[in-house]
Amino acid sequence: MPLFETFSLLALGALAWLWLDSLKAREAGMREARAACAEEGLQLLDDTVAIRSLRLARDDAGRLRLQRTYVFEYSDSGDDRRQGGVTLLGHDVVLVRLRAQLTLVAGGTHERH
């Protein structure tokens, strides 16, 4: 197989992996946004999250992983729109931002700080 075709197939495979991995991460972010809004008695608007940033970051073990930050909108009264955010390192949620407070996530539980 010529070198160009080999690199093309590798690039296509990498793009397919990134796309599938991003879908899984987006679902994890969406679940966490729903859970955080439900816990705080807020209404998640548009039932979606949107990617704000994608970058490489190191986890606690020093491995490079993709860090994704998603934003979403919620309402506390039904008459307003506020913006929140979810940050994932790989598929692990590390930060949920609602209102003016930060919620640290450890093992799927919310802790207010």
C-alpha positions in Angstrom: 0.0 0.0 0.0 1.5 3.4 -0.9 2.6 5.7 1.9 -0.1 8.4 1.1 -2.9 5.8 1.4 -1.5 4.5 4.6 -1.4 8.0 6.1 -4.8 8.8 4.8 -6.3 5.7 6.4 -4.6 6.5 9.7 -5.9 10.1 9.6 -9.4 8.9 8.8 -9.2 6.4 11.7 -8.0 9.1 14.1 -10.8 11.4 13.1 -13.4 8.7 13.5 -12.0 7.9 17.0 -12.1 11.6 18.0 -15.7 11.9 16.8 -16.9 8.8 18.7 -14.9 9.8 21.8 -16.4 13.3 21.7 -19.9 11.8 21.4 -19.3 9.8 24.6 -17.8 12.7 26.4 -20.7 15.0 25.4 -23.2 12.5 26.8 -21.3 12.4 30.1 -21.4 16.2 30.2 -25.1 16.2 29.4 -25.8 13.7 32.2 -23.9 15.8 34.7 -25.6 19.0 33.6 -29.0 17.4 34.0 -28.0 16.0 37.4 -26.6 19.3 38.7 -29.7 21.3 37.5 -32.0 18.7 39.1 -30.1 18.8 42.4 -30.3 22.6 42.5 -33.9 22.8 41.4 -33.0 24.5 38.1 -34.4 24.0 34.7 -32.0 22.9 32.0 -32.8 24.8 28.9 -32.6 23.4 25.3 -31.7 20.0 26.7 -28.2 20.3 25.3 -24.5 21.2 26.0 -22.2 22.9 23.5 -18.4 22.5 23.3 -16.6 25.6 24.4 -13.0 24.3 24.4 -11.0 21.2 23.6 -7.3 20.9 24.6 -4.8 18.4 26.0 -4.3 18.3 29.7 -2.6 16.0 32.2 -4.6 13.9 34.7 -3.5 13.1 38.3 -1.3 10.3 37.0 0.5 12.6 34.6 -1.1 11.1 31.4 -2.2 13.4 28.6 -5.9 13.3 28.1 -8.4 15.5 26.2 -10.0 18.2 28.4 -13.3 19.3 27.1 -15.4 22.2 28.4 -19.1 22.3 27.6 -21.5 25.2 28.3 -25.3 25.0 28.8 -28.1 27.3 29.7 -30.4 26.9 32.6 -33.1 29.0 34.3 -33.8 29.4 38.0 -37.1 31.2 37.6 -38.3 30.2 34.2 -38.0 33.8 33.0 -34.3 34.1 32.6 -31.3 32.3 31.0 -28.1 31.7 32.8 -25.0 29.9 31.6 -23.3 27.0 33.3 -20.5 24.8 32.4 -19.1 21.2 32.6 -15.4 20.3 32.3 -14.3 16.8 31.6 -10.9 15.3 31.6 -11.2 12.3 29.3 -14.7 11.0 30.2 -14.4 12.0 33.9 -16.3 15.1 35.0 -14.0 17.3 37.1 -15.9 20.6 37.4 -19.5 21.8 37.1 -20.2 25.5 37.2 -23.7 26.7 38.2 -24.7 30.2 39.3 -21.7 31.9 40.8 -20.5 28.8 42.7 -18.3 25.9 41.7 -19.3 22.3 42.3 -16.5 19.8 42.5 -17.4 16.3 41.3 -15.8 13.3 42.9 -17.0 9.8 42.0 -20.3 11.1 40.6 -21.4 13.0 43.7 -21.7 16.8 44.0 -19.9 18.7 46.7 -20.5 22.4 47.1 -17.5 24.7 47.7 
